[in-house]
Amino acid sequence: MTTFSPGQVYHRGMDVIYADELFFLNALIDWLLLRLAALFTGRAPRRGGAALAGVLGGLYAVAAALPPGSWLRGWGAELAVSAVLVLSCFGSRGFGRVWGTFLCLAAGLAGAAYALSLLPGGGGAALLPALGLCYAAVRLFPGRGERERRIVTAEVRLGDRTASFPALRDTGHSLTDPIGGRGVLIADREALAPLFEVPLPAGTSDAAALFRVLSERRELRGRLRLTPYAALGNSGGLLVCFRPDAVTLAGEGRQLLVALSPTPFAGEDFRAVY
């Protein structure tokens, strides 16, 4: 007969499995696998998301070890639980890619642990070196996922209109207005479109020509200026900037000018840099 008492799960003919050890081991494994999935996909977990998913994974492991939860040991249930873990950690955006990566990593970890167990003296401790390698990868190679932690929501207000879009905090971005010393938020023109009744000119790379066109707009009169800039691989040039009524980054008000990017941020998760 199989019984359960605080801290232990018993199986006839098997070693005693301690529920607390089962919980913490699986929670650690799921946490590491999710962090590795973030490393490989460039996605950052939600705040506390990896820890929450680890707890859920640990609870699932304990529930599946008990007789009432025997149905949880099938492939269908495992796939469903893995999807729940990924959603709780990362949300729904890009779910398919992250979930597939998570499943591949889980299969790889299981294969590595099995291979190590075949070595002399491997046995049940074979999982520990594999977990150690996973942890080292998470700690030593934060990857592109760390970049997403610097992506915040930017809101720009001009008159009674507001534009909201994701903005990247770029540590190499040091552009400031030489006249007033304000920092400059460089934004995609499409992201700024909600601020204007008439769409902004597209494909206009001549800053002086764009300045002349925009200076005729009532909402931008007295707000425009040209700011010099230089970038890696670019000899420099001018950016058309305007002074908005308000700029907030992650809910914090900032005194910034807004520059129209000469090129769109195509294929990126952000629409502006600051």
N, C-alpha and C positions, 0 to 999 in steps of 0.2 A: 504494500500500500504506500502511496505517496502522501506525505504530510507536509505541512508548512508551519514553522514556528518562527517567532521573531528573529530575523537575521539569517535563517537557513532555509534552503530548499533541498529536500531529500528525494532521491530517486533510487528505487530498489535496484540493486546490482551495480550501482554507480557510486562514485565518490560523493561526498557531501559538497554541495555547491552553496556558498554563502551568498545570500541575496544582496547584502551590502557590497561585497566584492564584485558580484555580477553587475550591479548597477553602476558602480564607479568606473569599472573597466570599460563597459560599453559606452558610458557617457564620455569618457576620455577618447575612445576610439572615434566616436561620431564627431566630437569637437575637432579633433585633428583632421579628420577627413574633410569636414566642411571648410576648415581653414585652408587646407590644401586645394580644395575646389576653388576657393577665392583666389588663391595664388595663380592657378592655371587659367582661370577665366577672366581675371581682371575685375571681378565683382567683389565689392566689400560687403561683409555681413552687416545686417542691421545692428544698431547698438544693443548689445546683449543677445543678439540673435543666435550666435553659435553656442553660447552657454545654455540658452533655452532649449535649442535643438538637442544638445547633449543630454540634458535632463530628460527630455522626452524619449530619446533613444535608450537611456538607461532604464526608464520605467517600462518601456516596451520589452527589453530583454528579460526583465524579471517576470513580467506578465506572461511572456511566451514560455518561460520555464515551468510555470505552474500548470497542473492538469486542466483547469478550466480554460487556459489560454492556448491549448494545443493547436487550435485552428490558426493561431497567429504565426505558426512556423512555416506555412506554405509560401511559395514564391509570390503569389498574388498579394498576400498580406505584407510581405517584406517590401515589395515594390511600392505598395500604398503608403507604408510607414516612411520609407525613404523619401517619397514625394512630400509628405507632411513635414519632414525634417528640413528639406531644402526650402520649402515655402516659408516655414517659420523663421529660417535663418536669413534668407535673401529676398523674400517677397516673390511676386509673380513675374517681374520684369526679367526677361531672358531665362525663364525657368527651364526650358528644354535643354539649353546648353549646359547650365549648371548641374541639372539633375543627371544628365548623361555623364558629365565629368565625375560627379560624386559616385555614381555606380561603377564606373571604370576604376576609380581609385579604390573603392571598397573591394572589388574583385582582385585588383593588384595586391592589396594588403593581405587578403586571404591567401593568395597564391604564394606570396613571399613568406608568410608565416608557415605555410605547409612545407615549402621547400626547406626552410631552416629546420623544421621539425624532423626532417629526414636525416639531418647531419648527426653524427655521433654526439650524444648528450643533449640533443635538441629538446625533445619532449615538449611538455607544456609551456616551458619558458621561451619557446621559439618566437612568440609574439612580441616579446620585449625588445629585441633588436630592431624589428620592423617598426614598432612604435617610436623607438628612439630616433630612427632615421626620419620618420614623419615629423616629429617634433623639431628636429634640427632644421628641416626644410622650412617649417613655418616660422621659426625664430630668425633664421639667417637670411631668408629671401622673402621679404614682405610682398614683393611683386607689385603689379599694376593695381591690384585691389586697394592698396594703401592710398592711391591717388583719389579714389572715389570718396574717401573720408574728407577730402579737401573740396569736394563739390558741394556747394550750398545753393539755396534758392535766393536769387536776386530779384528785387522788385524796383522798377524805375517808374517814377510818376512825373508826368508832364501835363500840367493843367489838371483836367478832370479825367485823364486817361492814365492807365497803369499797364505796364508790361511785366510779366513774371517769367523767369527762365532760369535754368541751372547755370551757375558760374563756377569756374575753376580758380582756386587760389594757387597761383603759380609763384613759387618762391623766387624764380628768376625774373619776374615781372617787376620792373622798377620805374616804369614810365610815370612821369609827373608833369603837370603843366608848368612851363617855365615862368609864367606870369604870376599865377596865384599860389603855386606850389601844391595844388591839389593832386591826389592820385587820379589815375584814369582807368576806368572800366572799359575794356574793348569788347564790344558786343556785335554779334551777327545782325545784319540789317533785318533779316526776317524775324528775329526775336524781338526787335524793336518796333515792328510793324503796328502792333496795337496802339502805339502812341500817336499815330498819325492818321488823319482822315484820308489823305492821298498817299498811296504806297511810295516808299522811298525808291529812288532810281536804282535799278539793278545793273551790275556790270560796269559801273562808272569807277574806273581806277584813278582818274585824274582828280586829285584832292581839290585843286583850285576850281575846277569846273563844277564839282559837286558842291563846294562851298557857295558858289554863286547861285546855283539852283536852289539850295536850301535857304539861303538868306532871304529869298522872296516869300517864304512861308511865314504867315503871321505868328504861328505858335513858337517859331524859332528866332524871331527878331530880337537882337540884343543878347542872344544866348550862344552864338556860334563863335568858334575860334579854330585856328589851325595849330596843331601841336606837332613838333618834329619828333621823329622816332627812328630807332635803328634796331635791327633784329639780326640774328645769326643767319648768315647766307644772304643778307639783304643790306645794300649800302645805305639804306635809310630813305626817309621821305617825310611826308606830312599826313597826318590823320585829321579828319574833320571831327571836331568834338562839339558837344553842346552841354550847357549847364541845365540839368533837370531840376525840378522842384524838390525831389527827394529820391534818395537811393537807400535801400536797406539790403543788407547781406545777412542771411540767417536771422532775420528779424531785428538786426542792429542797424541803426541809422548811420550812414557814412557820408562824408563830404567828398563826393567824387564827381569828376566830369565823366561823360559817356562818349566814347569814340565809336565811330562806325567802322567796323572791320572792313578792310579792302577786299577780303576774301571770306567766304562762308566757312564755318567750322564743320565741314562735311564729314560724316561718319563718326563724329565725336559724341560723347555723352553730355557735353556742356555746350552752351551757346555764347559764352563770354569768358574772359579771363580778367583777373585783377591782381 
